């Protein structure tokens, strides 16, 4: 009898652990939206450090038909070079981001569409507005969520 009770308790505890380990996905979604807000703030402030802070140690990028893998530091350097030549005057969500999180709560992806306005630093009167969309993937580590990949397009 004691063995049966032990087996039943073990079975229920295993089911409880296997149930949904990410019962509060809203906290994970909020954390990913915070990274999105940091990205926006980094673009508007021209702060490459802020943009790169959300990246994983290695990032895969798909843009313009090309695939590129770079380190966080390489990405920060590229953002810095770009932000030295342009100033973002607008960076807003055109649509609310779509976020999906894996059942185990360790991987997520987000679809983003933004409307932005940018001007060359040396000719701020030459503003251009555009729409950009991307799919971004994230992994959750001991220190939170980090972007691991991005596939992006830009258009008018």
C-alpha positions as a Python dict, from the first residue, in 0.01 Angstrom:
ca = {
    (1, 'X'): (0, 0, 0),
    (2, 'X'): (279, 244, 91),
    (3, 'X'): (451, 162, -236),
    (4, 'X'): (131, 246, -431),
    (5, 'X'): (99, 581, -255),
    (6, 'X'): (464, 656, -325),
    (7, 'X'): (420, 572, -694),
    (8, 'X'): (107, 791, -719),
    (9, 'X'): (282, 1082, -544),
    (10, 'X'): (583, 1042, -771),
    (11, 'X'): (359, 1037, -1079),
    (12, 'X'): (177, 1355, -972),
    (13, 'X'): (501, 1535, -890),
    (14, 'X'): (641, 1438, -1231),
    (15, 'X'): (325, 1568, -1401),
    (16, 'X'): (349, 1892, -1205),
    (17, 'X'): (709, 1940, -1317),
    (18, 'X'): (627, 1847, -1677),
    (19, 'X'): (319, 2070, -1683),
    (20, 'X'): (400, 2422, -1793),
    (21, 'X'): (734, 2532, -1648),
    (22, 'X'): (664, 2883, -1784),
    (23, 'X'): (331, 2940, -1614),
    (24, 'X'): (387, 3317, -1626),
    (25, 'X'): (472, 3386, -1989),
    (26, 'X'): (361, 3745, -1940),
    (27, 'X'): (686, 3816, -1750),
    (28, 'X'): (890, 3672, -2038),
    (29, 'X'): (692, 3872, -2294),
    (30, 'X'): (741, 4187, -2086),
    (31, 'X'): (1117, 4120, -2073),
    (32, 'X'): (1133, 4081, -2452),
    (33, 'X'): (926, 4398, -2501),
    (34, 'X'): (1174, 4576, -2273),
    (35, 'X'): (1455, 4470, -2510),
    (36, 'X'): (1248, 4607, -2799),
    (37, 'X'): (1213, 4936, -2611),
    (38, 'X'): (1592, 4942, -2553),
    (39, 'X'): (1643, 4893, -2927),
    (40, 'X'): (1413, 5188, -2999),
    (41, 'X'): (1582, 5408, -2740),
    (42, 'X'): (1926, 5314, -2872),
    (43, 'X'): (1832, 5411, -3225),
    (44, 'X'): (1675, 5741, -3119),
    (45, 'X'): (1969, 5832, -2893),
    (46, 'X'): (2230, 5707, -3138),
    (47, 'X'): (2361, 5471, -2868),
    (48, 'X'): (2521, 5158, -3016),
    (49, 'X'): (2603, 5026, -2667),
    (50, 'X'): (2234, 5027, -2573),
    (51, 'X'): (2138, 4848, -2895),
    (52, 'X'): (2411, 4583, -2855),
    (53, 'X'): (2333, 4520, -2486),
    (54, 'X'): (2039, 4297, -2579),
    (55, 'X'): (2240, 4078, -2815),
    (56, 'X'): (2369, 3728, -2748),
    (57, 'X'): (2748, 3683, -2764),
    (58, 'X'): (2698, 3579, -3131),
    (59, 'X'): (2426, 3711, -3359),
    (60, 'X'): (2310, 3576, -3696),
    (61, 'X'): (2176, 3844, -3929),
    (62, 'X'): (1985, 3801, -4254),
    (63, 'X'): (1956, 4128, -4447),
    (64, 'X'): (1944, 4205, -4818),
    (65, 'X'): (1973, 3840, -4916),
    (66, 'X'): (2293, 3785, -4717),
    (67, 'X'): (2363, 3587, -4399),
    (68, 'X'): (2621, 3718, -4157),
    (69, 'X'): (2734, 3595, -3816),
    (70, 'X'): (2899, 3847, -3587),
    (71, 'X'): (2994, 3889, -3225),
    (72, 'X'): (2818, 4135, -2996),
    (73, 'X'): (3125, 4362, -3015),
    (74, 'X'): (3130, 4349, -3396),
    (75, 'X'): (2759, 4434, -3404),
    (76, 'X'): (2816, 4725, -3162),
    (77, 'X'): (3095, 4854, -3384),
    (78, 'X'): (2874, 4834, -3694),
    (79, 'X'): (2586, 5010, -3518),
    (80, 'X'): (2828, 5276, -3396),
    (81, 'X'): (2963, 5340, -3746),
    (82, 'X'): (2609, 5361, -3886),
    (83, 'X'): (2485, 5588, -3607),
    (84, 'X'): (2779, 5824, -3667),
    (85, 'X'): (2639, 5894, -4014),
    (86, 'X'): (2263, 5909, -3950),
    (87, 'X'): (2022, 6038, -3687),
    (88, 'X'): (1691, 5862, -3621),
    (89, 'X'): (1417, 6115, -3556),
    (90, 'X'): (1135, 5861, -3539),
    (91, 'X'): (1119, 5491, -3444),
    (92, 'X'): (769, 5367, -3363),
    (93, 'X'): (582, 5040, -3388),
    (94, 'X'): (366, 5039, -3700),
    (95, 'X'): (193, 4731, -3556),
    (96, 'X'): (214, 4580, -3208),
    (97, 'X'): (500, 4327, -3191),
    (98, 'X'): (400, 3961, -3209),
    (99, 'X'): (583, 3746, -2952),
    (100, 'X'): (579, 3368, -2922),
    (101, 'X'): (763, 3174, -2652),
    (102, 'X'): (853, 2804, -2666),
    (103, 'X'): (670, 2572, -2425),
    (104, 'X'): (987, 2528, -2219),
    (105, 'X'): (1027, 2907, -2188),
    (106, 'X'): (1384, 2909, -2323),
    (107, 'X'): (1341, 3028, -2683),
    (108, 'X'): (1122, 3303, -2826),
    (109, 'X'): (1067, 3492, -3146),
    (110, 'X'): (922, 3835, -3215),
    (111, 'X'): (788, 3990, -3534),
    (112, 'X'): (827, 4366, -3546),
    (113, 'X'): (714, 4630, -3794),
    (114, 'X'): (834, 4983, -3733),
    (115, 'X'): (798, 5317, -3904),
    (116, 'X'): (1109, 5527, -3882),
    (117, 'X'): (1256, 5852, -4000),
    (118, 'X'): (1627, 5901, -4048),
    (119, 'X'): (1849, 6182, -4176),
    (120, 'X'): (2217, 6208, -4257),
    (121, 'X'): (2404, 6372, -3970),
    (122, 'X'): (2565, 6621, -4210),
    (123, 'X'): (2232, 6703, -4384),
    (124, 'X'): (1953, 6678, -4122),
    (125, 'X'): (1709, 6844, -4364),
    (126, 'X'): (1723, 6534, -4589),
    (127, 'X'): (1493, 6317, -4381),
    (128, 'X'): (1366, 5988, -4516),
    (129, 'X'): (1083, 5787, -4369),
    (130, 'X'): (1054, 5413, -4415),
    (131, 'X'): (892, 5097, -4286),
    (132, 'X'): (1106, 4811, -4162),
    (133, 'X'): (1006, 4467, -4045),
    (134, 'X'): (1200, 4188, -3883),
    (135, 'X'): (1176, 3850, -3722),
    (136, 'X'): (1403, 3821, -3421),
    (137, 'X'): (1488, 3512, -3221),
    (138, 'X'): (1583, 3510, -2854),
    (139, 'X'): (1726, 3264, -2605),
    (140, 'X'): (1682, 3284, -2230),
    (141, 'X'): (1993, 3240, -2020),
    (142, 'X'): (2084, 3288, -1657),
    (143, 'X'): (2106, 3664, -1716),
    (144, 'X'): (1779, 3695, -1910),
    (145, 'X'): (1678, 3711, -2274),
    (146, 'X'): (1921, 3789, -2558),
    (147, 'X'): (1864, 3824, -2931),
    (148, 'X'): (2033, 3543, -3125),
    (149, 'X'): (1919, 3616, -3481),
    (150, 'X'): (1742, 3877, -3690),
    (151, 'X'): (1603, 3869, -4043),
    (152, 'X'): (1507, 4219, -4154),
    (153, 'X'): (1369, 4408, -4452),
    (154, 'X'): (1315, 4776, -4516),
    (155, 'X'): (1090, 4944, -4764),
    (156, 'X'): (902, 5262, -4832),
}
